[in-house]
């Protein structure tokens, strides 16, 4: 905020250099100010002002009152001042400063900085036509329309009717984890060294990728897609048709709807100088699989990027995905229930109908004792069949 009490030095620091610009002054009342095609510097002063920068790289200062600032074309600087202001940089690489008050900062095209300042401030991307991704480090990527940096923002609104995503996979701080509940528009990043936690309100988000910690992610009534990434995560779908991606040691609850429980890798081995070694992975827990409605989905792709299974001895990671599976429905001869009349030797999936344990077998170049691995436990031991599987 700038007024006539501002020192000459502070005022000069906020003006363009070199000083070739048009000065436009408002009054103590509500003004409607329109800039030119050149660089303009506009001061609203008192009252509730509406300002349009026009072309050029403009500087707009709302001052006191509830102001609406539009940078339009160019690389603009917008300062809301006091009051609950609305700032929209428009096209270009803009910097928006809400300053004091509960402000709304609109996300638009370009590489922008949105700094809410004091108060409960909103970064609003609802009018974008493409999805955004919120990274837990305060960065917004806009599907080719630019990257924004958020500061002092309490509420983030994603693009309307788009599959907006929260992605915490870049957070590598030890002990940091997510607690997300899209049903109540809540994101908490917890365990931040020196800070403890940081909370946000989010709207219009459907997808979440977790952190390296043990995350808890819960959905809403949309078709959510959750990937816990690393750690032992708890993934809970909402009332929509959700996709829960299992890594290792996850607890998965689909909720209402026709849900998919997706498994992306079978095991890892260490083939270092000490010979081939393997360990049993920690199986995932599926809490509410509904036969005939939900699906167990397995990804048949070499090198299952995104799996986080560790290796004994800390040597090079080798990912063994679900191999020799044909995309589509699982053939009936590749699934067998223990205790049935059909032998399990040629089956890829073996199911213990009493415990709910699901095994995958046929891992190559391993001792026979290590060729079968438990990948999941289906609580309640539902009576599944090959028709409950899908290979992608």
KEVOGU-815288 format. One line per 10 residues: number of its first residue (from 1); their letters; for each residue x, z negated, y negated of C-alpha. Coordinates in nm, 2 decimals. Each point is the difference from the previous one (the first is absolute). Layout:
% residues N
NUM = A = X/Z/Y ~ ...
//
This chain:
% residues 392
1 = XXXXXXXXXX = 0.00/0.00/0.00 ~ 0.13/0.09/-0.35 ~ -0.14/-0.12/-0.33 ~ 0.14/-0.03/-0.34 ~ 0.15/-0.34/0.09 ~ 0.22/0.17/0.26 ~ 0.37/0.01/-0.11 ~ 0.15/0.33/-0.11 ~ 0.24/-0.01/0.29 ~ -0.27/-0.05/0.26
11 = XXXXXXXXXX = -0.21/0.28/-0.15 ~ 0.30/0.24/-0.01 ~ 0.08/-0.07/0.37 ~ -0.35/0.12/0.10 ~ 0.01/0.32/-0.20 ~ 0.13/0.34/0.12 ~ 0.36/0.10/-0.06 ~ 0.08/0.21/-0.19 ~ -0.28/-0.09/-0.24 ~ -0.18/0.33/-0.01
21 = XXXXXXXXXX = -0.36/-0.09/0.06 ~ -0.34/-0.03/-0.17 ~ -0.12/-0.35/-0.10 ~ -0.37/-0.07/0.04 ~ -0.14/-0.33/-0.12 ~ -0.33/-0.16/0.08 ~ -0.18/-0.27/-0.19 ~ -0.12/-0.36/0.07 ~ -0.32/0.16/0.14 ~ -0.07/0.21/0.30
31 = XXXXXXXXXX = 0.17/0.33/-0.04 ~ -0.01/0.34/0.18 ~ 0.35/0.15/-0.03 ~ 0.11/0.34/0.13 ~ 0.36/0.11/0.02 ~ 0.16/0.35/-0.04 ~ 0.18/0.23/0.23 ~ 0.33/-0.17/-0.11 ~ 0.13/-0.34/0.05 ~ -0.23/-0.26/-0.17
41 = XXXXXXXXXX = 0.03/-0.37/-0.06 ~ -0.34/-0.16/-0.03 ~ -0.10/-0.35/-0.11 ~ -0.35/-0.13/0.06 ~ 0.05/-0.34/-0.16 ~ -0.32/-0.21/0.00 ~ -0.33/0.10/0.15 ~ -0.09/0.18/0.32 ~ 0.18/0.33/-0.03 ~ -0.01/0.33/0.20
51 = XXXXXXXXXX = 0.32/0.20/-0.01 ~ 0.10/0.34/0.14 ~ 0.37/0.10/-0.02 ~ -0.05/0.37/0.06 ~ 0.31/0.21/0.07 ~ 0.36/-0.13/-0.03 ~ 0.15/-0.33/0.10 ~ -0.20/-0.25/-0.18 ~ 0.01/-0.38/-0.08 ~ -0.34/-0.17/-0.01
61 = XXXXXXXXXX = -0.04/-0.36/-0.12 ~ -0.35/-0.14/0.04 ~ 0.06/-0.32/-0.19 ~ -0.28/-0.26/-0.01 ~ -0.35/0.07/0.16 ~ -0.12/0.17/0.31 ~ 0.17/0.34/-0.02 ~ -0.01/0.33/0.20 ~ 0.34/0.18/0.00 ~ 0.04/0.35/0.14
71 = XXXXXXXXXX = 0.35/0.15/0.00 ~ -0.12/0.35/0.12 ~ 0.28/0.25/0.04 ~ 0.37/-0.11/-0.03 ~ 0.21/-0.29/0.10 ~ -0.18/-0.28/-0.19 ~ 0.04/-0.37/-0.07 ~ -0.32/-0.20/-0.03 ~ -0.02/-0.36/-0.12 ~ -0.34/-0.16/0.03
81 = XXXXXXXXXX = 0.07/-0.31/-0.21 ~ -0.24/-0.29/0.01 ~ -0.35/0.04/0.15 ~ -0.13/0.15/0.32 ~ 0.12/0.36/-0.04 ~ -0.02/0.32/0.20 ~ 0.32/0.22/0.02 ~ 0.03/0.35/0.15 ~ 0.33/0.18/-0.03 ~ -0.14/0.34/0.11
91 = XXXXXXXXXX = 0.24/0.27/0.11 ~ 0.38/-0.07/-0.03 ~ 0.23/-0.29/0.09 ~ -0.16/-0.28/-0.20 ~ 0.05/-0.38/-0.05 ~ -0.30/-0.21/-0.04 ~ 0.02/-0.36/-0.13 ~ -0.32/-0.20/0.01 ~ 0.16/-0.30/-0.18 ~ -0.25/-0.29/-0.04
101 = XXXXXXXXXX = -0.36/0.01/0.12 ~ -0.17/0.13/0.32 ~ 0.09/0.37/-0.01 ~ -0.08/0.31/0.20 ~ 0.30/0.24/0.05 ~ -0.10/0.33/0.14 ~ 0.22/0.17/0.25 ~ 0.05/0.38/-0.07 ~ 0.24/0.28/0.08 ~ 0.37/-0.06/-0.06
111 = XXXXXXXXXX = 0.26/-0.27/0.06 ~ -0.15/-0.29/-0.19 ~ 0.07/-0.37/-0.06 ~ -0.31/-0.22/-0.01 ~ 0.07/-0.34/-0.15 ~ -0.30/-0.22/-0.04 ~ 0.16/-0.28/-0.19 ~ -0.19/-0.33/-0.04 ~ -0.35/-0.03/0.15 ~ -0.18/0.14/0.30
121 = XXXXXXXXXX = 0.08/0.37/-0.01 ~ -0.12/0.30/0.21 ~ 0.19/0.31/0.11 ~ -0.28/0.25/0.05 ~ 0.06/0.31/0.21 ~ -0.36/0.06/0.09 ~ -0.02/0.34/-0.17 ~ 0.29/0.16/0.18 ~ -0.09/0.27/0.25 ~ 0.27/-0.09/0.26
131 = XXXXXXXXXX = 0.08/-0.32/0.18 ~ 0.25/-0.25/-0.13 ~ 0.24/-0.23/0.19 ~ 0.08/-0.35/-0.13 ~ 0.34/-0.12/0.11 ~ 0.05/-0.37/0.01 ~ 0.29/0.04/-0.24 ~ -0.24/0.08/-0.28 ~ 0.03/0.38/0.02 ~ -0.29/0.25/0.02
141 = XXXXXXXXXX = 0.04/0.35/0.15 ~ -0.26/0.25/-0.10 ~ 0.01/0.27/0.26 ~ 0.22/0.24/-0.20 ~ -0.15/-0.10/-0.34 ~ 0.28/-0.24/-0.08 ~ 0.13/-0.35/0.07 ~ -0.10/-0.30/-0.21 ~ 0.16/-0.35/-0.04 ~ -0.24/-0.29/-0.04
151 = XXXXXXXXXX = 0.08/-0.32/-0.19 ~ -0.22/-0.30/-0.07 ~ -0.30/0.16/0.18 ~ -0.26/-0.21/0.17 ~ -0.25/0.26/0.12 ~ 0.07/0.35/0.15 ~ -0.28/0.25/0.05 ~ 0.07/0.29/0.22 ~ -0.13/0.36/-0.03 ~ -0.37/0.03/0.08
161 = XXXXXXXXXX = -0.09/0.13/0.35 ~ 0.36/0.04/0.10 ~ 0.21/-0.16/0.28 ~ 0.21/-0.22/-0.22 ~ 0.27/-0.20/0.17 ~ 0.19/-0.32/-0.04 ~ 0.36/0.03/0.14 ~ 0.22/-0.30/0.04 ~ 0.25/0.16/0.24 ~ 0.27/0.01/-0.28
171 = XXXXXXXXXX = -0.01/-0.38/-0.04 ~ 0.30/-0.13/0.19 ~ 0.03/-0.35/-0.15 ~ 0.03/-0.26/0.28 ~ -0.31/-0.21/0.05 ~ -0.23/0.22/-0.21 ~ -0.33/0.11/0.14 ~ -0.34/0.14/-0.09 ~ -0.34/-0.17/0.01 ~ -0.25/0.28/-0.07
181 = XXXXXXXXXX = -0.38/-0.02/0.01 ~ -0.16/0.33/-0.12 ~ -0.34/-0.15/0.06 ~ 0.05/-0.22/-0.31 ~ 0.24/0.23/-0.18 ~ 0.29/-0.24/0.05 ~ 0.38/0.06/0.05 ~ 0.25/-0.29/0.01 ~ 0.37/0.06/0.04 ~ 0.13/-0.33/0.13
191 = XXXXXXXXXX = 0.34/-0.16/0.06 ~ 0.17/0.18/-0.29 ~ 0.34/-0.18/-0.05 ~ -0.01/-0.19/-0.33 ~ -0.36/0.09/-0.08 ~ -0.20/-0.11/0.31 ~ -0.29/0.24/-0.02 ~ -0.17/0.27/-0.21 ~ -0.37/0.09/0.01 ~ -0.18/0.32/-0.10
201 = XXXXXXXXXX = -0.36/0.12/0.00 ~ -0.03/0.35/0.15 ~ -0.29/0.24/0.02 ~ -0.06/0.33/0.18 ~ 0.28/-0.05/0.25 ~ -0.04/0.09/0.37 ~ 0.34/0.01/0.16 ~ 0.28/-0.27/0.03 ~ 0.35/0.01/0.13 ~ 0.15/-0.35/0.05
211 = XXXXXXXXXX = 0.34/-0.15/-0.07 ~ 0.28/-0.12/0.22 ~ -0.17/-0.34/0.01 ~ -0.30/-0.13/0.20 ~ -0.28/0.15/-0.20 ~ -0.38/-0.06/0.01 ~ -0.20/0.31/-0.09 ~ -0.38/0.01/-0.01 ~ -0.23/0.29/-0.07 ~ -0.32/0.08/-0.19
221 = XXXXXXXXXX = -0.30/0.23/0.08 ~ 0.21/0.31/-0.03 ~ 0.18/0.18/0.28 ~ 0.32/-0.19/-0.03 ~ 0.34/0.08/0.14 ~ 0.25/-0.29/0.04 ~ 0.36/0.01/0.12 ~ 0.16/-0.34/0.01 ~ 0.35/0.16/0.00 ~ 0.25/-0.27/0.10
231 = XXXXXXXXXX = -0.07/-0.36/0.09 ~ -0.27/-0.15/0.21 ~ -0.31/0.09/-0.20 ~ -0.37/-0.07/0.01 ~ -0.21/0.31/-0.06 ~ -0.38/-0.03/-0.04 ~ -0.23/0.29/-0.06 ~ -0.32/-0.02/-0.20 ~ -0.34/0.16/0.07 ~ 0.13/0.36/-0.02
241 = XXXXXXXXXX = 0.16/0.22/0.27 ~ 0.36/-0.14/-0.03 ~ 0.34/0.10/0.13 ~ 0.23/-0.29/0.08 ~ 0.36/0.11/0.08 ~ 0.18/-0.23/0.24 ~ 0.38/-0.05/0.00 ~ 0.10/-0.31/0.20 ~ -0.15/-0.34/0.02 ~ -0.30/0.09/-0.22
251 = XXXXXXXXXX = -0.34/-0.16/0.02 ~ -0.27/0.26/-0.05 ~ -0.37/-0.05/-0.07 ~ -0.21/0.32/-0.07 ~ -0.32/-0.16/-0.12 ~ -0.32/0.19/-0.02 ~ 0.02/0.38/0.03 ~ 0.17/0.25/0.24 ~ 0.36/-0.11/-0.04 ~ 0.33/0.15/0.12
261 = XXXXXXXXXX = 0.28/-0.22/0.12 ~ 0.31/0.22/-0.03 ~ 0.33/-0.06/0.18 ~ 0.30/0.19/-0.12 ~ 0.28/-0.08/0.25 ~ 0.05/-0.15/0.35 ~ 0.33/-0.18/0.00 ~ 0.36/0.02/-0.11 ~ 0.33/-0.02/0.20 ~ 0.36/-0.07/-0.08
271 = XXXXXXXXXX = 0.22/0.26/0.16 ~ 0.33/-0.14/-0.14 ~ 0.33/-0.05/0.18 ~ -0.14/-0.29/0.20 ~ -0.23/0.23/0.19 ~ -0.37/0.07/-0.03 ~ -0.20/-0.32/-0.10 ~ -0.36/-0.05/-0.08 ~ -0.23/-0.28/-0.08 ~ -0.37/-0.05/0.02
281 = XXXXXXXXXX = -0.16/0.06/-0.34 ~ -0.24/-0.26/-0.14 ~ -0.34/0.15/0.09 ~ -0.27/0.05/-0.26 ~ -0.33/-0.19/0.02 ~ -0.32/0.19/-0.04 ~ -0.27/-0.25/-0.07 ~ -0.33/0.19/0.00 ~ 0.03/0.34/0.19 ~ -0.35/0.14/0.06
291 = XXXXXXXXXX = -0.02/0.24/0.29 ~ -0.16/0.34/-0.08 ~ 0.04/-0.06/-0.37 ~ 0.36/-0.08/-0.09 ~ 0.30/0.20/0.11 ~ 0.35/-0.08/0.12 ~ 0.22/0.26/-0.17 ~ 0.35/0.09/0.10 ~ 0.24/0.22/-0.19 ~ 0.19/0.24/0.21
301 = XXXXXXXXXX = 0.29/0.09/-0.23 ~ 0.37/-0.02/0.06 ~ 0.17/-0.26/-0.22 ~ -0.29/-0.22/-0.11 ~ 0.10/-0.06/-0.36 ~ -0.15/-0.32/-0.13 ~ 0.03/-0.21/0.32 ~ 0.20/-0.31/-0.05 ~ 0.08/-0.12/0.35 ~ 0.34/-0.18/0.00
311 = XXXXXXXXXX = 0.29/0.04/0.24 ~ 0.19/-0.27/0.19 ~ 0.35/-0.02/-0.14 ~ -0.08/0.15/-0.34 ~ 0.14/0.34/0.09 ~ -0.14/0.35/-0.08 ~ -0.38/0.03/0.02 ~ -0.14/0.25/0.25 ~ -0.37/0.06/-0.02 ~ -0.18/0.11/0.32
321 = XXXXXXXXXX = -0.35/0.13/-0.09 ~ -0.28/0.07/0.24 ~ 0.12/0.31/0.17 ~ -0.15/0.27/0.23 ~ -0.34/-0.05/-0.14 ~ -0.22/0.29/-0.10 ~ -0.19/-0.02/-0.33 ~ -0.37/-0.06/0.05 ~ -0.19/-0.21/0.26 ~ 0.21/-0.19/0.25
331 = XXXXXXXXXX = -0.03/0.16/0.35 ~ -0.16/-0.24/0.25 ~ 0.30/0.02/0.23 ~ 0.22/-0.16/-0.27 ~ -0.20/-0.32/-0.01 ~ -0.04/-0.25/0.27 ~ -0.15/-0.35/0.03 ~ 0.20/-0.25/0.21 ~ -0.17/-0.07/0.33 ~ -0.19/0.32/0.01
341 = XXXXXXXXXX = 0.03/0.24/0.30 ~ 0.22/0.25/-0.19 ~ 0.37/-0.06/0.00 ~ 0.17/-0.05/-0.34 ~ 0.32/0.19/0.07 ~ -0.08/0.31/-0.20 ~ -0.21/-0.16/-0.27 ~ 0.13/-0.05/-0.35 ~ -0.22/-0.29/-0.09 ~ -0.07/-0.29/0.23
351 = XXXXXXXXXX = -0.27/-0.26/-0.09 ~ -0.05/-0.35/0.13 ~ -0.37/-0.04/-0.01 ~ 0.02/-0.37/0.05 ~ 0.24/-0.09/-0.28 ~ -0.05/0.30/-0.24 ~ 0.37/0.09/0.02 ~ 0.08/0.37/-0.06 ~ 0.32/0.14/0.13 ~ 0.18/0.33/-0.07
361 = XXXXXXXXXX = 0.23/0.13/0.28 ~ 0.23/0.29/0.04 ~ 0.28/-0.08/-0.24 ~ 0.29/0.22/0.10 ~ 0.37/-0.09/0.08 ~ -0.08/-0.36/0.05 ~ 0.01/-0.23/0.30 ~ -0.33/0.01/0.19 ~ -0.07/-0.36/-0.10 ~ 0.02/0.10/-0.37
371 = XXXXXXXXXX = -0.21/0.32/0.03 ~ -0.33/-0.17/-0.06 ~ -0.06/-0.20/-0.32 ~ -0.30/-0.20/-0.12 ~ -0.12/0.15/-0.33 ~ -0.32/-0.19/-0.07 ~ -0.24/-0.27/0.11 ~ -0.37/0.08/-0.05 ~ -0.17/-0.34/-0.04 ~ -0.30/-0.05/0.21
381 = XXXXXXXXXX = 0.13/0.26/0.25 ~ -0.25/0.27/-0.08 ~ -0.07/0.26/0.28 ~ 0.19/0.29/-0.15 ~ 0.05/0.34/0.15 ~ 0.20/0.32/-0.08 ~ -0.28/0.11/-0.23 ~ 0.09/-0.28/-0.24 ~ 0.34/0.16/-0.06 ~ 0.10/0.27/-0.25
391 = XX = 0.34/0.17/-0.02 ~ 0.11/0.14/-0.33
//
